[in-house]
Amino acid sequence: MTYSGFHLAFNLPLLLVLFFFSGKGFWPGEMVIVMLAILGIVVAFTSPWDNWAVARGIWDFPPERIRFRIGKLPVEEYAFFVIQSLEVMMLSWGFLHWFQPPAGAPMPRWIGEPQVLRHLGILFVCWIAVGVALKEWPNRDQRIHYAWHLLFWFLPVVFIQWIVAGPMLLAYSWHVLVPTLAIGTYLCLADWYAIQKGIWYFDPKQITGWKIAGEMPWEEAAFFYITSLLVAQTFLILLPATLR
């Protein structure tokens, strides 16, 4: 199976199902704008992260399984960023209609508020301090390359979201957790199959070696859940209050 075949077998059917269940009629224009903005953010934020990892050899794709590359990544990998994000947002939108949102949930705070800026500043200082203090750790122990690359890049964004909209996200906890767990778990199962079929592979020297069902590195599962969480939370934060 090629990478394109993987999308056709696993992601296209899910997209169609989620599109059908995401609600009747046309999507509101404001929601479409939010979705497009999130897709742009996801591609811009994830592309350098993924390109760097492939350049370092943490993972890669056999040439015969892909069409062509843009930079270090197959075009199908960029499509994966978009597809996963659409899956999460469609399920999030449907879930807002299937289950009554909490009444009187607080709004996200303006990022320019003094308290928000203070907390963001503390987070930034801590992030830089951790990066400086532990910068040699991956070089001393290559096995943590994937885990370090994943957590150092993505976790600060989760913290930023909670600084800006923690009370709201807590009020909408089920609307965040269900899309995150559902899409994350589905993609883990699909990923496990793809690894078995050799659509992509990992450098055993750059992962901890703890594998799920003997095939999938735990870091890969963490990636799907963390990125699904980020998209679900971003969607709720940016969605106008009248549509939540």
N, C-alpha and C positions, 0 to 999 in steps of 0.2 A: 504493500500500500504506500502511495506517495503522501506527502503532506497535504496536497490539494484533496486527495481522496479521503484523508482523515477529516477534513472540514466537511466534505460532502456527506460522509457517513455519520458523523457525530454532531457537528455544530449546525449544519443547515436544518436538519429535522427539528432540533431543539428551538432554533430561531423561529421556525414556522409555528410551532406549538405555542411558544410564548407570545408571538404576535397575535395569534388567534385569541388567546386568553387574556391579553392585556387590555381588552375593552373594545366595545363596539364603536363604530363611527371613526371620525378623524381625530387624531391626537391634537390637543390644544397647541397653538403655535408657540406659546411660551415654553411648553414642555419640550417641543422639538428643538428650540433654540438652546435650552439647557442641555439636552442630549448631545447636540453637535459640539457645544462648548466642552463638555466632559470628554468626548471622543478626542478632540484636539489636545486637551490637557494630557490625557492618557498616552497618546502617541508621542507627544513631545517629551513627557517625563520618563516613559519606559524605554524608548528607543536607545538613548545613550547608555542606560543601565544594561540592556540586553546586548548591545553592540560590544561594550567593554567585556562582558562575560564571555562572549564567543571569541573575542580577540585573545583573551587569556586562556581559552580552551576549557573553561569550566563545563560548558556543554557545546554541542555542535550538531550539524545535520549532514547526513551523507549526500553528496552531490546528486546522486541518482534519484533521490526522493524529493527534490525541490525543483522549481522552475528556474529562478534566477535570484540573485542577491542584490539588495540595495545596501551598500556598506558591507557589513559583515553578516547581515541577517537575510534570510530568505523572504521573499515578498509575502509568503504565507504566514510568516511570523508577525509581520505588521498587521496582516488581516486578523490574526489571533487577538491582538490587543483590542481591535475594534469589535470583534465578535463577542468576546467575553464581556466587554463593557455593555454591549447592547443586550446581552442575555440578562445581566444583572439589572439593568435599568428597566427592561420590559417586565421582569418579574416584580420589581419594586413597584412599578406603576400599577400592575394588576393587583398586587397585595394591598395597595392603598384603597382599591375599590372593593376588594373582597372582604376586608376586615376594617371595621370602623376605626379611624384614627382617634387618638386620645383627644378629648375636648380640652381646650385651653392650654395646649402645649406651648412652652416658651419659644420665642423666636431666636434664631442665631444672633449673636452679638456682632456689632460692627467692629471690624478688625482694627479700626483706629481708636477704639476706646482705650484710655490709659491703662486699665487693668489688663486688658487683652494684650496690649503692646508689652507690658511688663512681663507677663507670662511667656509671651513669644520670645522676648529677649533672653529670659532665663533658659528656655528650651534651646535656643540657638547657642548660647554659651556652653551648656552641658553637652550638646551635640559635638561642638568643636573640641571640647576638652576630652571627650571619650575618643574622638577620632585621633587626636594627637597622642593621648596616653596609650592607645592600643594599636597604633599604626603599624608596629612591627609584629604584632601577634599573627596576622595571616601569613607573613613571610616566614615566621618560625614554625608554623604548623599549617601546612597547605590544606589540611583536611577541613578547615573551617572557611575556606574561600567562599563557597556558595552561601553558607549561613551568614557570614559576616557581610558579604556583598548585598544580600537580601535585607537583613534586619537594619543595617546602618543606613540604607537608602530609603526604606519604606516606613519604618516605625515612626520616625519624626513626623511624617505627614499625618499618621493616625493621631498623634498627640496634638498637632495643630488643629485638627478637626474638633477634638474634644475641648480644647481651649476656647475655640470660637463658638461651638454649639453643643457642649456637653449636656446641659439640661434637656435640650430638645431631642438629642439622640437617645438619651435615656428614656424619655417619654415615648419615643418611637422604637424602642428596643426590639420588639417583635418584627417591625417593618425593616429593621436592619439585619437582624439575625437570620430570618428565614431565607431571604435571597442570598445572603453570604454563605450559609451552610448548604443550601440546595445547589447553587451553581458551583460552589467550591467542591462539593462532594462529587457532583457529576463530572466535572473536569478532571478530578483526581482519577476517577475510574477510566475515563477516556485516555488520560495520560499514561496510566498503567498499561493499557493496551498498546498505545503508541510506542512505548519503550520496548515492550516485548517484540513488536514488529520492526524495530530498528529505525523508526522514523526520525528519532533524535536519540542522543546518547550523552552520557556524562563521564567526565574524567574521574575515575575512582580515587585518584590521589587528592582531588579537590572537594570531596564530600566526606561527611563524617563516617559514612558506611552504614548508618541505620536506615534500613529500607522497609517499606511497607509491602507486604505480600512478596517479599524477596526481590522486588524489581524497582519500585519507585522510591527515590531518596525522600526522606521526611522533609527536606528543604523544599522539594518541589511541591509537596502538599501544602506546606506553609505558604508558598508563593501564591497558590490559587486562592486560599482562604483570605490572606492579607489583601491581595489586590481586589478580590470580590468585596471585601469589607470597605475598602477605600472608595470603590465606585458607588456602593449602596449608600454610604454616608454622604458622599459628595452630592449625589442625586437629591437626597432629602434636604441637604443644606441649601442648595441652589434653587430648588423648586419653589416657585412662588407660594406664599402661604395659602392663597385661594385654591391651589391645586393639591395641597397636602391633605 
